[in-house]
Amino acid sequence: MIHSLFLVNSSGDIFLEKHWKSVVSRSVCDYFFEAQERASEPENVPPVIPTPHHYLISVLRHRIYFVAVIQSEVPPLFVIEFLHRVVDTFQDYFGVCTEAAIKDNVVVVYELLEEMLDNGFPLATESNILKELIKPPTILRTVVNTITGSTNVGEQLPTGQLSVVPWRRTGVKYTNNEAYFDVVEEIDAIIDKSGSTITAEIQGVIDACVKLSGMPDLTLSFMNPRLLDDVSFHPCVRFKRWEAERILSFIPPDGNFRLLSYHVSSQNLVAIPVYVKHNITFREGSSQGRFELTLGPKQTMGKAVESVLVSSQLPRGVLNVNLNPSQGTYTFDPVTKLLSWDVGKINPQKLPSLKGSMSLQAGASKPDENPTINIQFKIQQMAISGLKVNRLDMYGEKYKPFKGIKYMTKAGKFQVRT
Amino acid sequence: EGSDGKYHVGSSSMKAPAKPIAGNNYGHHCKPECFRSRHDDLKEMLDSNKDSLKLEAMKRIVAMMARGKNASDLFPAVVKNVACKNIEVKKLVYVYLVRYAEEQQDLALLSISTFQRGLKDPNQLIRASALRVLSSIRVTIIIPIMMLAIKDAASDMSPYVRKTAAHAIPKLYSLDPEQKEPLIEVIEKLLADKTTLVAGSVVMAFEGVCPERIDLIHKNYRKLCNLLIDVEEWGQVVIINMLTRYARTQFLNPNANEVLLEEGEEKEFYGSDEEEGKEEKVEKKKPYVMDPDHRLLLRNTKPLLQSRNAAVVMAVAQLYFHLAPKAEVGVTAKALVRLLRSHSEVQFVVLQNVATMSIKRKGMFETYLKSFYIRSTDPTQIKVLKLEVLTNLATETSISIILREFQTYIKSMDKDFVAATIQAIGRCATNIGEVRDTCLNGLVQLLSNRDELVVAESVVVIKKLLQMQPEQHSDIIKHMAKLIENIQVPMARASILWLIGEYCEHVPKIAPDVLRKMAKSFTSEEDIVKLQILNLAAKLYLTNSKQTKLLTQYVLNLAKYDQNYDIRDRARFIRQLIVPTDKGGALSKYAKKLFLALKPAPILESPFKDRDHFQLGSLSHLLNVKAGGYQELPDWPETAPDPSVRNVEVMDKRKEKKKVEKPFYSDSEDESRLTESADSDSNTGSGSESSSATEESDSGSKSEDSGGESESEQQEKPNRKADKSRVKPWDVSNWEDFNNNNEEEKIQPDWINCKHTYTHLASKGSKINSFSCRINSMANGLELLKLFWHSRVLFVCILPCSAQTISPTFSSLKTYELLHRLTGEGLAVGYCFGRQPFVRDPHMVTVQIQFTNHMDTEARNLRVREPRLQSGMRIKEFPEIEVLPPGETVTTVMGIDFCDSTQAANFQLCTHTRKFCVSIQPPVGELMAPVFMLENEFKKEQGQLMGMNEIKETLVLGEACQSDYAIVQRVTAAANVGQVPCGSDQEFAGKTMTSNSLVLVTVITKRDRTAQLTVNCEKMVIGTMLVKDILHALSQ
């Protein structure tokens, strides 16, 4: 399936290669570079590129292209999904997935890749199993290793691969047993010029950090499970149980994992927590344009809207802007024409606004495009869909775990058209 | 270069582990000589006694490999450490070995013995890892060793080792394809493995080595289906893709016969090969029956739509697309739409597939239209794909909101995207005639856009649209002629010129002037523009030679000396053709025909059309080119291959299943039977009827599981007798009596009785609901129902007031399937349209729902939830059914106001554990209720519904409906209308449920089997559909 993997950085250098079958010359990447040149933006490089003898399937993450070389028919999503899994694993191991981190840990990377694929077919992709096989590097361990000469590779044999719960490593022991769940919801919305919602939906995830000894069997139930319209599970969740009782029953992996992602039906009305008043105009014949933006809270159920960040791609004709924010700071990049305004928290008593003028290229006609406004925000302690966890129970172990649950709402792809 | 002679270890000295000592000595003594070698420091470290040094060296070597630096000269030094005690060193040595063994075959052999020893280790993980590395070393000389190792490992105790063996198979195969046969044997053995660990890997091996050996799958098919949910995600993808192909070779196309399918008949359980002769008879008729194995696959893959892995979701979606009945494909839409939230690469692939699906199955994504709306932050390639999907989904109803979206897109800053949007508008305009003018006007407005690319793209699209109806748009052509001075994009200029040339007769004044201008600038134009100038000149010469003769000559002369040979060529060709010469080109008299022929308008097609001949989700589908190793998705077979090949053991279960799986209501032949044996009375009843009747009673009551053929007839009678006595309270026995009557003389005497019973039933406080509950409470309620449904009784009620809704005149109720017992996991639900007025709401259609519990546990709390209805539609749910014991059947009634449309009513059917999405789609004939009318009233009403409201159709009557009686039956079966008594022709009247619009049907029979059908209805849609249905009913 996957023949080889090349990692390419943003300046077009191949800084890592790994082959699972016969070596494929790195010159195959020339086809990739060609496609890269043709694409106007980095994200416009086609994920699948056919070449005379191979196919290149790539993903772009953290400004690194992961280019897999394929020789014959394979579902493209299979490869793409795997590559993303590789990136997730790197991130899990090194905290970040940057060129520097990969280069620093090249041996661990190689060991990981060796375990993740056998002859190009995925072998061990569960983070718990990998961690049993290869210990993630920590500062302490690196120091100890240099002094004692011990290694990152697990001394024990990886029994996790053999167990019936392959996602959980065996022999887990903690002094403090704790389980935390974060319910994070993102609102995707398109708001039209007049402020009415064109489309809005809520995508949520429940991320868990479970540090429990032994083999705990957990059940998590919701007050209002009917809200969840479409769900996808971590493999540990017992599907039958969910189907029958709407209860999440699972033996969790150790550490961080995504238990569930869900979609709240678009039939339900989605509360839109912020509104935007805008007035962006260009006048014919004048080299000035007006820019006015005011944000305000709406349907926030009394919670504060925080970490608000507004960004907008202004038309190419705009040379510079001269704006006055009532709070926060703004930046404008005259090259990319990207305006971004770090608002911070919205105070309902004193609405944040950004007003001023834009200077246009003299003599050029007025731009006929309208910029869209992208908004990011966070609301703590609230899941906008109203989803509520009812209770979490643990079976199979004797100790009393500490349980915690946190709710948060964020803007996903939240756009306002002007 | 780096290896000094000393290291050439011949294949004879395979005892590598002895070597390190020698290496050490070497390192100490000969140090000075090695300075020429690049990596002598590394070699020294590798040769040292300290593991930490070795490890450091290996790490540096691995870093070199990672950077793509050649480290092959270190091979001898590295390979010695293959048996190192330190695990990490050992692992890194393996990594190195696998990478370079191919280049250093002889030296690689040194390591083999270590692995061979590893293969015998008591620890399964060591055995597995030894096999893994051994099989990864691409050295041909060890093929026999590998083969042996794989064979051994395939029968290892440990599933993990067996998994590794499965992984090793394609490795060996790619090294030596000669080994195919023995490898297939191993695959066959491993396919029989019952553990989830092995399943994915062995199917992967199967796909790699012998994908054509479908026969190996038969015996393992059911097991694979059942294991699927527990297999690891990557294995799931491979298995699902393989099973899709398998199913295409083994099962029948569920969509082959849409009509039959709609009737939801579940005629026959397969497995008719040995036993009963009766089943053979049924088989001749070939109604579509889904093989239970086919159903098993669909059922077991469905939960995987909830996988977090996009590849798995896609695999299931393609499986449903290629294998599921049309109505079920929709379940995958939600999951696919969910994937659109994922990384942009995932979106890219999913959208490609959605684009293909949305052409074939438009309906499945219609509700998710908004999920494909484009955000300014999407990458262009995603935008273009979403645009494609939106265009595919556009229908008459959604086009207006889609066009409104497109309007916003046109203002985008991403010009490539704007161009694509304009193309999309063009396609919407061609596909949906109603909006053509709107689109055209919009595009014309874009011609004044500042961006030249936008204008150019618009010109190209307008050109295509104008070609469809040029007469009406000469002003647009004029407008475009003016544009030629400003537009520089060659393609657009060429398009304008072509337009002017083609329709020069519509713009007789402007055309020559344009040619004059173009002649001026000819030399500086692009090639495509030049070609079109020539074209224009030629056409003008032919139509208006007086004005343009000289100009044309001039242009042709210019072209004669052009640098491009195509243009020179074209000029010569045109001159010969149009300018009359002495030698009299034979063709020149046809010149006009050649140039000014009517050209068909171009069809703007989706690039994704017909892409579904590639298996969806595959690389080949994405690229629209067959990729190496792609396995063609076979066509469905005409007749199903023997299903018994999948039987694993002789199953007792089969018999059991048989009992439960007795066909539901077999009524497709009801009608034909009716006429065949007009005098059929229940005693002699045709064979098929009596058997079906017994089957029905079987499924309903546990009392008669025996259900043997021979007994059926005897059984039937007592049954009915028994019923008769039970149903006494309502006098229903009358029906049966009537049923037994000769139907040829259908009419009068019993009418009154019937009517009585009927109205009695309906009004008697009990109402339909409690009535049916009552039925259920009776042990053998089903029998009664059967009577109810099968009674071919004329319920003609004569009520005093005219034009009033009356009870249905004729009921031969068709049962439709709502939930198949396999989908319903043991709960089978059927429904039929009761044709009685729904007592609680006169605008509602009565739907009788019958639940049968095939599970061995009781079903509780059967109820309707979350109806999802078109606007205006309403549902009156049936009261919740508390308990349905296993094996029991319950019937209940609900009312649906369909708003006089045949849109399906969707809702969820819930039990205490599960919920099922189901939908009821009414045939148009059920949307009405009979009306009593006298003939003169009928004629009067008909007179008011002429013109547009009248649809006439002549037809040839089918074999079986020659008699008037048969016609009445057919018509009243197809539509819930009442016959006008004593009419001169066959006249029927009814009115629609919601709007009370009259529906008048007339059938005038003529000689030689033809007849004229007239339907008058102010709702034209209903009228048209009704005509179709009745035509169908009468001509069969």
Interface residues (C-beta under 8 A of the other chain):
Chain A: M1 I14 F15 L16 E17 K18 H19 K21 S22 V23 R26 S40 E41 E43 N44 P46 P47 V48 P50 Y55 S58 V59 L60 R61 I70 Q71 S72 E73 V74 P75 P76 L77 F78 I80 E81 F82 H84 V106 V107 V109 Y110 E111 E114 D118 N119 F121 P122 L123 T125 G149 T151 N152 V153 G154 E155 L157 P158 T159 Q161 L162 P166 D188 I190 D192 I198 T199 E201 Q203 D229 D230 V231 S232 F233 H234 P235 F239 E243 A244 E245 R258 S261 H263 S266 Q267 Q313 P315 R316 S365 D368 E369 N370 P371 T372 N374 K413 Q415 R417
Chain B: K50 D51 S52 L55 K59 V62 A63 M65 A66 R67 G68 N86 I87 E88 K91 L92 Y94 V95 R99 E102 N123 Q124 L125 I126 R132 S135 S136 R138 S158 P159 Y160 T164 H167 A168 P170 K171 S174 L197 S201 M204 I229 E232 E233 W234 V237 N241 P303 Q306 S307 R308 N309 A310 A311 V313 M314 A315 K334 A335 V337 R338 R341 H343 S344 E345 V346 F348 V349 V350 K370 S371 Y373 R375 S376 T377 P379 T380 Q381 E405 T408 K411 S412 M413 D416 N449 R450 D451 G617 S618 L619 S620 L622 L623 V625 A627 G628 G629 Y630 Q631 R868 T913 R914
